[in-house]
Amino acid sequence: MTPEASPQGLTRRLAAFATTARLADLEPSARRVATRQALDGIACILAGSATPRVAASLSLAETLDGRVAAENAVPVVGLGLRAGPLVAAYAMAAACHALEYDDGNREGSVHPGAAVVSAALAVGYHRGATLGETFDAIVAGYEACVVTAEVMNPSAMRRGFQLTPVAGVLGAAAAAGRLLGLAEDPLERALGIAGSASSGTFAYLAGGGDVKKLHPAHAARSGVHAAYAAARGLAVGPRGVLEGPGGLIHAFAGLGPEVARRAVGGDRPAICRSYLKPYPCCRHVHSAVDALAGLVASHALRGEDVERIEVETYAAAMAHVPLPWDTLEIAQLSFPYLMAVTAAHGTVALAHFDARHREDAALAALAGRTIIREAEDLSAAYPAESPARVRLVTTDGRVLEAASRHPPGAPEAPMSDAAFATKFAECARLAPRLADPDGLLGRLESAAWETPLRRVVDEHLIPHP
């Protein structure tokens, strides 16, 4: 794939890419990375499928809309409960983001997979697409989501907007539009419709809400709806919804159209510029976790050996410093709590967010002895890097230091095959009554691209009695 060299606007170029992107056209190494990103999205949906919020979203939809007709019923991966494409996309996106384990893109500060993979699975199943066609749509959706976020970041963030729902809705619309067979112009119109649903703020950080968990769900549902609306002629979206007058780039980021002069596609499309998470917590803390975990392991430290933890980080991470850890959702974002967990346990795992750990007095004391400051040089390095420096003082007076520029899972520091397989199996085991979760990754990786998505989902991704 070569970058689009047309003088057309960014929105049009994204639409053009979405209609033609093919996973098979990527170089083998890029194809492998892209496939892994898509599989990671499926894994995270499986992991979050049993969380109460997912079941509640399906129950609410049934209360409001009634049961869906059989011909429109799409199973929610991991659960097997069925809903219409909009609700299924919503529920799967909520599941994908439920445990803070889903992927992201550093330069855009966005979680693309939750919205894009969920939308592609829902529409692909509904439309009878093949596995390969669904993965092609995922590549298309990542490009629309990530490029949009990269153009807007960090200006939109400074104005209070969270880019996952702002850009994710375009990614979901691009993936859904590809699966609906939209041509270039109607797909640009679908992006225009999706732009009117673009939204999402950081108010939850100060207001104590947990609506962040639903941000990708809002994006997935609205993006899928936008694609179907364009396909049915329900509405005509504006062209140039990103770069045009009154478009998203100006509205959310306060920037002019000159920032939209950005290549689309190329040898390293957006899906290959995204990261995977080795730890189920906010990515802004991963470099500090990684550096501290290295010190704990190399010096065989325990929590009681730690007198003080000092962290230097970049500005975007500082919003997570004052956060408490009284709920799972906030604990996964709380910088001091995550440092305390790492010092005590050598890593951050899903088990560390239960009530027993969040109420542990020793962890609270460690968090209280953690000092986190912004460093100007680290702020200047972000978002090209997500750096952190950690200084640990032990109770016997030793001073230990470590730093990380790119935590594991970054494009610059890819996860090993073994680490990815371990994460996938961990996620698959959390889905209720899934057959042979430990062998699931191998079956998905060996599935032929022409295999109907419905067969893949029905045979491997939903529970069986």
C-alpha positions, 0 to 999 in steps of 0.5 A: 500500500502506498500513501495517497498522494491526491490533493483531496481532503483528509476525509476523502483520502480516509474514505478511499483507503477504507474502500480498498484496504486489504490485509493481504496487501501488507508486507508480511511483517506488517500483516502479522502486526495488524492481525495481532492487533485484531486478535487482541481486540477479540481477546479483550472482548472475551475478557470483558464479556462477563462483566456486569456492565455488558449484561446490563447494556443488553438487558437495557436494550431489550427493555427499551427495544424488545427482542430483535428479529432472528435475521438481525441477531448478532451474538456478543462475543464471549457471551453468546447472547444476541442483539441487533448490530447496533446493540451488539457493537455497543456491548462488545465495545463495552466489553473490550474496554471494561478491564483497561486491557485493550490496545491504543495508539500513543501519538493519537492517545486513543483506543481504536480497537474497542470501537473498530473491532467491535463494529467490524465483528457486529456488521461482519456477522450481520452481513455474512462477511468472511474472516478476511473481509472482516479483518480488511474492515478492521484495517480500514477502521483503524486508519480512520480512527487513529489518523483522526486522533493523531491530527487532533492530539494533544490540542483536543486533549488540552481542551478537555476532549477524550479522543477515543469517542471523538475519533472512534466513531469515525473508525467504527463508521469506516469499518462498517461502511467497508463491510456494507460495500460503500463506495468512496463517496458514500463512505465519506458521507458516512464519515460525515454522519458519524462526525455529528456523533463525535463526542467525549470529555475527560470530566470523569477524571474530576467528577468520579464517574465511570462513563469512560468505560462506555466511551468506545461503546458510544463510538461503536454504536454511532459509527455503525448507525452512521454507515447503515444510515448512509447505505440506506439514504437516511441522511447525507453527511457532509464531505470533509467532516474533518478538515472542512469549515466547522469540521472536527479538527477545528471544533475539537482541536481548534486547529486549521486545515493545514494539519490535515495534510497527512499521508494515509495508508502506506507501508506502516498503516495506523493499525501497525502504529498501535500498541498492545497492553501487557498490564490492565491499567492506564497506558500513561502509567505503563512506562513507570510500571515497567521501570519499577517492575524491573527494579523489583525483579532485579533486586528481589524486592518486596513491598516492605523493602520500599521506603519511597518511590519517586517518579518523573513522568510527562504532563499528560500522565499527571492527571492520574496522580490525584486519583483514588483507588476505591473502585476498580475503574478508578484504581486502574487509572490511579498512578500512586496505586499502580506504583504501590501494586508494582512495588509489592507484587512486581507487576500489575494484574487483573487480580490486583483490582479486587476489593481486598487489594484496594483496601489493603493498608500496606498498599495504601501506605506504599501509595502514600510514599509515592511522589510523582512529578512532571519533568519538562524533558519527558513532557517534550518527548511525548507523544513520540515516546511515553517515558518515565524515570523511577527512583526507589529508596529502600528501607536499608538506604539503597537508591535504585534508578531505572527508566523506560521510554517505550513500555512493552507492547509498543511498536518500538518494543513489541510483545513476544509471541509467548507474552501475547499467547499468555495474555490471549489465553488469560483473556479467553479464560475469563469468558464463561463456558468457552470451549478450550480457551487455551487453544483458541489463539491457535485456531483463530490464527490457522483459520482461512481468510475465506472462512465465514465470520459466522462460523468462526464466531459460532464455533469458537467465540461463544459458549457451548453447553 
